[in-house]
Amino acid sequence: MTETIATKTRPARPLRQLLAASVGNAVEWYDWYAYTFLATYIADQVFPKSADNSLVPLLSTFAVFAVGFFMRPVGGLLMGAIADRRGRRAALTVTILLMGGSSLLVGLTPTYAAAGVLAPVVLVVARLLQGLSVGGEFAASTTFLVESAGPGRRGLFSSFQYVSTTAGQLVASGVATVLVNTLSDERMNGWGWRVPFVLGAVLSLVGFWIRQGARETRSEEQRQGPRPGLFEALRRHPRESLLICGITAGGTIAYYTWTSYLPTYAELNAGIDKSDALLAGTISLAFFALLQPLGGLLSDRFGRRPLLLFFGLGFALLSVPLLHALRDSFAVLLLVQCAGMILLTGFTSISAAVNAEIFPPRVRAAGIGFPYSLTVALFGGTAPYVGTLFKDLGHSGLFPWYVAVLCLLSSAVYLRLPETARRELRR
């Protein structure tokens, strides 16, 4: 584990730094998650229908969702390198502009009926660009947030990574819910599903403007020193890179299952109405966002490892009973989602701080970005596809066990993880 020493310089006006990172991050993730909440509508319009299996278009839509995730490691590496070589703010500017353009492209994607195979091709390109942007966003914003924190406040500042992520997801879910409940099926399939993506492009410009007022957190020593190579973090810090993977595997499968895929999972396996599933998801996301600062404060007081173990062992034990408890009931779905959100906070509220405390400042953004995004692509991005595939194969009961096993494996990593909460962060 990299030892850290105290720094004499801190960015001025940390609350302004927090706002710049959080608002921009929320816009990024609004664009990313709008796709998930409207997956069934996109499936109907962009992919050809199968007479033999009604799940084929939905599987295709979630496959494109997963493809976008596999660009995230590339984004984490490239944008992380920009953050380490040119500055955190420069990388954050590039990512939000890239996300705005790709969101607009999703909104303008033609239907399969109008353009044939060109329609899914355009959608794939848009998702690849979004994946590049999101991978870079996490690397740069994680580093920026934690480096902006004052002494003893890294956990609290870290928690706003997922406060803002959840805010973006919450807005996406809320917009989708309003559209589903106010527009007819004909209008939703015709043009309603495009509205959130066009709106996302506009919001990206707002996020870009806000980030122009942020102050760079890369130290003067880093600016004056030689620039790190593209693969320097992987080459010189292989143990730290593997540690990021182990920390993230359980967290990412639990996060994407509970915050993104659960409404669809409930529709497919418990017969929950689509509008009820979206509403339950929206309420539980608001609850989740409120929990994040509490988790960050607890980690600053008691350490990172207790919270990580609370998350990992909790999901290892409870994933199966919670998901098996789902039935055609709005109240049960909401309780299952909120119970998972409480456990999940043990990971999400402090993951940015834990990751930043592992790598030295010279390669911190790229060092975090690539292994984290690769692990998310392998386990988080594929969660909706794997869950839907299990259902298609007639083994939907296996998916909860898949989540539990990955969380158990990450718990073994947490047990051996050195405590870093009280170390000063080298800048």
C-alpha positions as CSV (number, residue, x, y, z in Angstrom):
1,M,0.0,0.0,0.0
2,T,1.4,3.4,-0.9
3,E,2.4,5.5,2.1
4,T,1.1,9.0,2.2
5,I,2.4,12.2,3.7
6,A,0.8,15.5,4.6
7,T,0.4,18.2,2.1
8,K,0.8,21.9,2.8
9,T,-1.6,23.1,0.1
10,R,-5.3,22.6,-0.3
11,P,-7.6,24.0,-3.0
12,A,-9.5,27.1,-1.8
13,R,-13.3,27.1,-1.4
14,P,-13.8,23.3,-1.0
15,L,-17.6,23.7,-1.1
16,R,-17.4,25.3,-4.6
17,Q,-15.1,22.4,-5.7
18,L,-17.7,20.0,-4.3
19,L,-20.5,21.7,-6.3
20,A,-18.5,21.7,-9.5
21,A,-17.7,18.0,-9.3
22,S,-21.2,17.0,-8.1
23,V,-23.3,18.9,-10.6
24,G,-21.2,17.8,-13.6
25,N,-21.2,14.2,-12.4
26,A,-24.9,14.2,-11.9
27,V,-25.4,15.4,-15.5
28,E,-23.0,12.7,-16.8
29,W,-24.9,9.9,-15.0
30,Y,-28.3,11.2,-15.9
31,D,-27.4,10.7,-19.6
32,W,-25.9,7.2,-18.9
33,Y,-28.9,5.9,-16.9
34,A,-31.7,7.3,-19.0
35,Y,-30.8,4.4,-21.4
36,T,-31.5,1.8,-18.6
37,F,-34.8,3.1,-17.6
38,L,-36.1,3.3,-21.1
39,A,-34.6,0.0,-22.3
40,T,-37.9,-1.7,-23.1
41,Y,-38.9,1.2,-25.4
42,I,-35.6,1.3,-27.1
43,A,-35.8,-2.4,-27.7
44,D,-39.2,-2.1,-29.4
45,Q,-38.0,0.7,-31.8
46,V,-34.3,0.0,-32.6
47,F,-34.1,-3.8,-32.8
48,P,-36.0,-6.2,-35.0
49,K,-38.7,-8.3,-33.3
50,S,-38.5,-12.0,-33.0
51,A,-41.6,-14.1,-33.6
52,D,-40.2,-16.9,-31.4
53,N,-39.0,-15.0,-28.4
54,S,-40.2,-11.7,-27.1
55,L,-37.1,-11.3,-24.9
56,V,-34.7,-11.1,-27.9
57,P,-35.1,-7.3,-28.5
58,L,-34.6,-6.6,-24.7
59,L,-31.6,-8.9,-24.6
60,S,-30.1,-7.0,-27.6
61,T,-30.7,-3.7,-25.8
62,F,-29.0,-4.9,-22.6
63,A,-26.2,-6.3,-24.8
64,V,-25.6,-2.8,-26.1
65,F,-25.7,-1.5,-22.5
66,A,-22.9,-4.0,-21.7
67,V,-20.9,-2.9,-24.8
68,G,-20.9,0.6,-23.6
69,F,-19.4,-0.6,-20.3
70,F,-16.5,-2.2,-22.2
71,M,-15.4,1.3,-23.4
72,R,-15.2,2.5,-19.8
73,P,-11.8,1.0,-19.2
74,V,-10.5,2.8,-22.3
75,G,-12.0,6.0,-21.0
76,G,-10.6,5.4,-17.6
77,L,-7.1,5.0,-19.0
78,L,-7.2,7.8,-21.6
79,M,-9.1,10.4,-19.5
80,G,-7.2,9.3,-16.4
81,A,-4.0,10.0,-18.3
82,I,-5.2,13.4,-19.3
83,A,-6.1,14.1,-15.7
84,D,-2.6,13.1,-14.5
85,R,-0.8,14.9,-17.3
86,R,-3.0,18.0,-18.1
87,G,-5.0,18.3,-14.9
88,R,-8.2,17.0,-13.4
89,R,-10.3,19.9,-14.6
90,A,-9.2,19.4,-18.2
91,A,-10.3,15.8,-18.1
92,L,-13.6,16.7,-16.6
93,T,-14.3,19.2,-19.3
94,V,-13.7,16.7,-22.1
95,T,-15.8,14.0,-20.5
96,I,-18.9,16.1,-20.1
97,L,-18.8,17.5,-23.6
98,L,-18.4,14.0,-25.0
99,M,-21.3,12.7,-22.9
100,G,-23.6,15.5,-24.2
101,G,-22.8,14.7,-27.8
102,S,-23.3,11.0,-27.4
103,S,-26.6,11.5,-25.5
104,L,-27.9,13.6,-28.4
105,L,-26.9,10.8,-30.8
106,V,-29.1,8.3,-28.8
107,G,-32.0,10.7,-28.9
108,L,-31.6,11.0,-32.7
109,T,-31.2,7.2,-33.4
110,P,-33.5,6.1,-36.2
111,T,-35.9,3.2,-35.7
112,Y,-35.3,-0.2,-37.2
113,A,-38.5,0.3,-39.3
114,A,-37.1,3.4,-40.9
115,A,-33.3,2.6,-41.2
116,G,-33.0,-1.1,-40.9
117,V,-29.6,-2.3,-39.5
118,L,-28.3,1.3,-39.4
119,A,-30.5,1.9,-36.3
120,P,-28.7,-0.5,-33.9
121,V,-25.3,0.6,-35.5
122,V,-26.0,4.2,-34.5
123,L,-27.1,3.2,-31.1
124,V,-23.9,1.1,-30.5
125,V,-21.7,4.0,-31.6
126,A,-23.5,6.3,-29.2
127,R,-23.1,3.9,-26.3
128,L,-19.4,3.4,-27.1
129,L,-18.9,7.2,-26.8
130,Q,-20.9,7.3,-23.6
131,G,-18.8,4.5,-22.2
132,L,-15.7,6.4,-23.0
133,S,-17.0,9.4,-21.3
134,V,-18.3,7.7,-18.1
135,G,-15.0,5.7,-17.7
136,G,-13.1,9.0,-17.8
137,E,-15.5,10.8,-15.6
138,F,-15.1,8.4,-12.7
139,A,-11.4,8.5,-12.9
140,A,-11.1,12.3,-13.0
141,S,-14.0,13.2,-10.6
142,T,-13.0,10.6,-8.0
143,T,-9.5,12.1,-7.9
144,F,-10.8,15.7,-8.0
145,L,-13.3,15.2,-5.2
146,V,-10.9,13.5,-2.7
147,E,-8.1,15.9,-3.4
148,S,-10.5,18.8,-2.7
149,A,-11.3,17.5,0.8
150,G,-10.0,19.0,4.0
151,P,-8.2,16.9,6.7
152,G,-10.5,14.2,8.1
153,R,-13.2,14.8,5.4
154,R,-12.2,12.6,2.6
155,G,-14.9,10.1,3.4
156,L,-17.5,12.8,3.4
157,F,-16.3,14.3,0.1
158,S,-16.1,10.8,-1.3
159,S,-19.7,10.2,-0.6
160,F,-20.8,12.9,-3.0
161,Q,-19.5,10.8,-5.9
162,Y,-22.6,8.7,-5.4
163,V,-24.8,11.5,-4.2
164,S,-24.3,13.1,-7.5
165,T,-24.4,9.9,-9.4
166,T,-27.6,9.0,-7.7
167,A,-29.0,12.5,-8.3
168,G,-28.5,12.0,-12.0
169,Q,-30.0,8.5,-11.9
170,L,-32.9,9.9,-9.9
171,V,-33.6,12.6,-12.4
172,A,-33.4,10.1,-15.2
173,S,-35.8,7.7,-13.4
174,G,-38.1,10.6,-12.5
175,V,-38.3,11.9,-16.1
176,A,-38.9,8.3,-17.3
177,T,-41.7,7.8,-14.7
178,V,-43.4,11.1,-15.7
179,L,-43.3,10.3,-19.4
180,V,-44.6,6.7,-18.9
181,N,-47.5,7.9,-16.7
182,T,-48.5,10.9,-18.9
183,L,-48.0,9.7,-22.5
184,S,-49.8,7.0,-24.2
185,D,-47.9,3.9,-25.3
186,E,-48.1,5.1,-28.9
187,R,-46.5,8.4,-28.1
188,M,-43.8,6.8,-25.8
189,N,-42.8,4.4,-28.6
190,G,-43.0,7.2,-31.2
191,W,-41.1,10.1,-29.7
192,G,-41.4,10.1,-25.9
193,W,-38.4,7.8,-25.2
194,R,-36.2,10.3,-27.1
195,V,-37.0,13.3,-24.9
196,P,-34.7,12.4,-21.9
197,F,-31.7,12.0,-24.2
198,V,-32.2,15.4,-25.9
199,L,-32.7,17.0,-22.5
200,G,-29.4,15.3,-21.4
201,A,-27.5,17.0,-24.2
202,V,-28.8,20.4,-23.0
203,L,-27.9,19.6,-19.3
204,S,-24.4,18.6,-20.4
205,L,-23.8,22.2,-21.5
206,V,-25.0,23.4,-18.1
207,G,-22.5,21.1,-16.4
208,F,-19.7,22.3,-18.7
209,W,-20.4,25.9,-17.7
210,I,-20.4,25.1,-14.0
211,R,-17.1,23.2,-14.2
212,Q,-15.4,26.2,-15.7
213,G,-15.4,27.7,-12.2
214,A,-13.6,24.8,-10.6
215,R,-10.0,25.1,-9.3
216,E,-7.3,22.6,-10.4
217,T,-6.3,20.1,-7.6
218,R,-3.2,18.8,-9.2
219,S,-0.2,20.1,-7.2
220,E,2.5,22.4,-8.5
221,E,5.0,19.6,-8.0
222,Q,3.1,17.4,-10.4
223,R,2.7,20.2,-12.9
224,Q,6.5,20.8,-12.9
225,G,7.5,17.2,-12.9
226,P,7.8,14.8,-15.9
227,R,4.5,13.5,-17.3
228,P,3.5,9.9,-16.5
229,G,3.3,7.3,-19.2
230,L,0.0,5.9,-20.4
231,F,0.5,2.5,-18.7
232,E,2.8,3.7,-15.9
233,A,0.2,2.9,-13.2
234,L,-0.3,-0.7,-14.4
235,R,3.4,-1.2,-14.9
236,R,4.6,0.2,-11.6
237,H,1.6,-0.6,-9.3
238,P,0.2,-4.0,-10.3
239,R,-0.7,-4.9,-6.7
240,E,-2.7,-1.7,-6.3
241,S,-4.4,-2.3,-9.6
242,L,-5.5,-5.8,-8.6
243,L,-6.6,-4.5,-5.2
244,I,-9.0,-2.0,-7.0
245,C,-10.5,-5.0,-8.9
246,G,-11.1,-7.0,-5.8
247,I,-12.6,-4.1,-3.9
248,T,-14.9,-3.2,-6.8
249,A,-16.3,-6.6,-8.0
250,G,-18.9,-7.2,-5.4
251,G,-19.8,-3.5,-5.1
252,T,-20.4,-3.1,-8.8
253,I,-22.7,-6.1,-9.2
254,A,-24.7,-5.1,-6.2
255,Y,-24.9,-1.5,-7.3
256,Y,-26.1,-2.1,-10.8
257,T,-28.5,-4.9,-9.7
258,W,-30.2,-2.7,-7.1
259,T,-30.1,0.7,-8.7
260,S,-30.5,-0.1,-12.4
261,Y,-31.7,-3.6,-13.1
262,L,-34.1,-4.3,-10.2
263,P,-37.2,-2.7,-11.8
264,T,-36.7,-4.8,-15.0
265,Y,-35.9,-7.9,-12.8
266,A,-39.2,-7.3,-10.9
267,E,-41.2,-7.0,-14.1
268,L,-39.7,-10.2,-15.5
269,N,-39.8,-12.4,-12.4
270,A,-42.5,-11.0,-10.1
271,G,-45.0,-9.5,-12.6
272,I,-44.6,-6.0,-11.2
273,D,-46.3,-3.3,-13.4
274,K,-43.8,-1.2,-15.3
275,S,-44.9,2.1,-13.9
276,D,-44.9,0.7,-10.3
277,A,-41.4,-0.6,-10.8
278,L,-40.1,2.7,-12.0
279,L,-41.8,4.6,-9.1
280,A,-40.3,2.2,-6.5
281,G,-36.9,2.7,-8.1
282,T,-37.3,6.4,-7.9
283,I,-38.2,6.5,-4.3
284,S,-35.5,4.1,-3.2
285,L,-32.9,6.1,-5.1
286,A,-33.9,9.3,-3.2
287,F,-33.5,7.3,0.0
288,F,-30.1,6.0,-1.2
289,A,-28.8,9.5,-2.0
290,L,-29.6,10.7,1.6
291,L,-27.7,7.8,3.1
292,Q,-24.4,8.6,1.3
293,P,-23.0,11.5,3.5
294,L,-23.8,9.5,6.6
295,G,-21.7,6.6,5.3
296,G,-18.9,9.0,4.5
297,L,-18.9,10.6,7.9
298,L,-19.0,7.2,9.6
299,S,-15.9,6.1,7.7
300,D,-14.1,9.3,8.7
301,R,-14.9,8.5,12.3
302,F,-14.5,4.7,12.4
303,G,-12.5,3.8,9.3
304,R,-13.2,2.4,5.8
305,R,-12.9,-1.3,6.4
306,P,-15.9,-1.7,8.8
307,L,-18.3,-0.2,6.3
308,L,-16.9,-2.3,3.5
309,L,-17.4,-5.5,5.5
310,F,-20.9,-4.3,6.5
311,F,-21.7,-4.1,2.7
312,G,-19.9,-7.2,1.5
313,L,-21.0,-9.7,4.2
314,G,-24.5,-8.2,4.2
315,F,-25.1,-8.8,0.5
316,A,-23.4,-12.2,0.7
317,L,-26.0,-13.3,3.3
318,L,-29.1,-11.4,2.1
319,S,-29.0,-11.1,-1.7
320,V,-30.8,-14.4,-2.2
321,P,-33.6,-14.0,0.4
322,L,-34.2,-10.4,-0.7
323,L,-34.5,-11.1,-4.4
324,H,-36.5,-14.2,-3.8
325,A,-38.9,-12.2,-1.6
326,L,-40.1,-10.2,-4.6
327,R,-43.7,-10.7,-5.7
328,D,-46.4,-8.7,-7.4
329,S,-46.5,-6.0,-4.7
330,F,-45.3,-2.4,-4.8
331,A,-44.7,-2.3,-1.1
332,V,-42.5,-5.5,-1.1
333,L,-40.5,-4.2,-4.0
334,L,-39.9,-0.9,-2.3
335,L,-38.8,-2.6,1.0
336,V,-36.4,-4.9,-0.9
337,Q,-34.9,-2.0,-2.7
338,C,-34.5,0.1,0.4
339,A,-33.0,-2.7,2.4
340,G,-30.4,-3.2,-0.4
341,M,-29.7,0.5,-0.5
342,I,-28.8,0.5,3.2
343,L,-26.2,-2.3,2.7
344,L,-24.9,-0.8,-0.5
345,T,-24.1,2.5,1.2
346,G,-21.2,0.7,3.0
347,F,-19.5,0.5,-0.4
348,T,-20.7,3.4,-2.4
349,S,-20.2,6.2,0.2
350,I,-16.5,5.5,0.5
351,S,-15.3,3.8,-2.7
352,A,-13.9,7.0,-4.1
353,A,-11.8,7.7,-1.0
354,V,-10.6,4.1,-0.7
355,N,-9.5,4.1,-4.4
356,A,-7.7,7.4,-4.1
357,E,-5.9,6.4,-1.0
358,I,-4.4,3.4,-2.7
359,F,-2.5,5.2,-5.5
360,P,0.2,8.0,-5.4
361,P,-0.8,11.3,-7.0
362,R,1.4,11.0,-10.1
363,V,-0.8,8.2,-11.5
364,R,-3.8,8.5,-9.3
365,A,-6.5,9.2,-11.9
366,A,-5.3,6.6,-14.5
367,G,-4.4,4.1,-11.7
368,I,-8.0,4.2,-10.5
369,G,-9.7,4.6,-13.8
370,F,-8.6,1.5,-15.7
371,P,-8.9,-1.3,-13.2
372,Y,-12.1,0.1,-11.7
373,S,-13.8,0.6,-15.1
374,L,-12.6,-2.9,-16.3
375,T,-14.1,-4.5,-13.2
376,V,-17.4,-2.6,-13.6
377,A,-17.5,-3.6,-17.3
378,L,-17.0,-7.3,-16.4
379,F,-19.5,-7.5,-13.6
380,G,-21.6,-4.4,-13.4
381,G,-22.3,-3.7,-17.0
382,T,-23.2,-7.3,-17.7
383,A,-25.6,-7.6,-14.7
384,P,-28.9,-6.7,-16.7
385,Y,-27.8,-9.0,-19.5
386,V,-26.9,-11.9,-17.2
387,G,-30.1,-11.6,-15.2
388,T,-32.3,-11.5,-18.3
389,L,-30.3,-14.4,-19.9
390,F,-30.9,-16.5,-16.8
391,K,-34.6,-15.8,-17.1
392,D,-34.5,-16.6,-20.8
393,L,-32.9,-20.0,-20.0
394,G,-35.4,-20.8,-17.3
395,H,-33.0,-20.4,-14.4
396,S,-33.8,-17.0,-13.0
397,G,-33.2,-18.2,-9.4
398,L,-29.5,-18.4,-10.1
399,F,-29.0,-14.7,-10.5
400,P,-29.3,-13.8,-6.8
401,W,-26.6,-16.5,-6.0
402,Y,-24.3,-14.9,-8.6
403,V,-24.6,-11.6,-6.8
404,A,-24.0,-13.2,-3.4
405,V,-20.9,-15.1,-4.5
406,L,-19.2,-12.0,-5.9
407,C,-19.9,-10.0,-2.7
408,L,-18.5,-12.8,-0.6
409,L,-15.3,-12.8,-2.7
410,S,-14.9,-9.0,-2.3
411,S,-15.5,-9.4,1.5
412,A,-12.3,-11.6,1.6
413,V,-10.4,-8.7,0.1
414,Y,-11.9,-6.2,2.6
415,L,-10.7,-8.4,5.5
416,R,-7.1,-8.0,4.4
417,L,-7.4,-4.3,3.3
418,P,-5.2,-2.0,5.4
419,E,-7.0,0.9,7.1
420,T,-6.3,4.2,5.2
421,A,-8.9,6.6,6.7
422,R,-6.4,8.4,9.0
423,R,-3.5,8.6,6.6
424,E,-2.9,12.0,5.0
425,L,-3.3,12.1,1.3
426,R,-0.2,12.9,-0.6
427,R,-0.6,15.6,-3.3
